[in-house]
């Protein structure tokens, strides 16, 4: 997930009571999505699921990250700068966007199909044929995400 995608989330986007807990990523007036493929379902598994449950219990606003988003704007640039500054202490050569790259690598190394990886990450499809249909179902996406869950 891109940083700006996460920052613009509201609790209505998070489906914790579903049989496959997930985020329903969609555009909002305060945050657009980069591409048509960016609108997607993202399964929550392992640490991400547990973290979002804690956030939900402690939440006092409709926004997951109220310091960086409100009904009028999403402050992706300022959050990126703050996170990159923090990250530099621990991984001097990394930037926050590096997590998207490592996410793709982890899925690839787990043997997940390229089309599934593209759908999970909101990357553009490589061929015309891949654009047909509704894509992979949420159960399959959840199973694929579990293949890289460190707690398994």
PEKA-V901596 format. One record per pair of residues at least 12 apart in sequence whose ideal C-beta (glycine too) atoms are under 8 Angstrom apart, sorted by the first residue. I is the first residue (numbers start at 1). J is the second residue. If there is no record, write none. Layout:
[[I/J] [I/J]]
//
This chain:
[[1/23] [1/25] [1/42] [1/100] [1/121] [1/122] [2/34] [2/38] [2/97] [2/100] [2/122] [3/76] [3/79] [3/80] [3/83] [3/96] [3/97] [4/31] [4/34] [4/74] [4/76] [5/25] [5/31] [5/33] [5/38] [5/122] [6/64] [6/65] [7/31] [7/64] [7/65] [7/68] [7/69] [7/74] [7/75] [7/76] [7/79] [8/28] [8/30] [8/31] [8/69] [8/74] [9/23] [9/25] [9/63] [9/64] [9/65] [9/69] [10/28] [10/62] [10/63] [10/64] [11/56] [11/59] [11/62] [11/63] [11/64] [12/62] [13/25] [13/26] [14/44] [14/52] [14/56] [14/64] [16/44] [16/52] [16/53] [16/56] [18/138] [20/43] [20/138] [20/139] [20/141] [20/142] [21/43] [21/44] [21/45] [21/49] [22/41] [22/42] [22/43] [22/44] [22/138] [22/141] [22/142] [23/41] [23/42] [23/44] [24/41] [25/38] [25/39] [25/40] [25/41] [25/42] [25/122] [26/39] [27/39] [29/71] [30/69] [30/70] [30/71] [30/72] [30/73] [30/74] [31/69] [31/74] [31/76] [33/122] [34/122] [35/122] [35/124] [37/118] [37/119] [37/122] [37/123] [37/124] [37/125] [38/122] [39/122] [40/119] [40/120] [40/122] [40/135] [41/138] [41/141] [42/120] [42/141] [43/120] [43/138] [43/141] [43/142] [43/145] [45/142] [45/145] [45/146] [45/149] [46/146] [46/149] [46/150] [46/151] [46/152] [47/149] [47/150] [47/151] [52/64] [65/79] [67/79] [80/96] [80/97] [83/96] [84/96] [100/121] [103/120] [103/121] [104/117] [104/121] [104/123] [106/148] [107/120] [107/144] [107/147] [107/148] [110/144] [110/147] [110/148] [111/147] [112/144] [112/147] [112/148] [114/126] [115/130] [115/136] [116/136] [116/140] [116/141] [116/144] [118/130] [119/135] [119/136] [119/141] [120/141] [120/144] [120/145]]
//
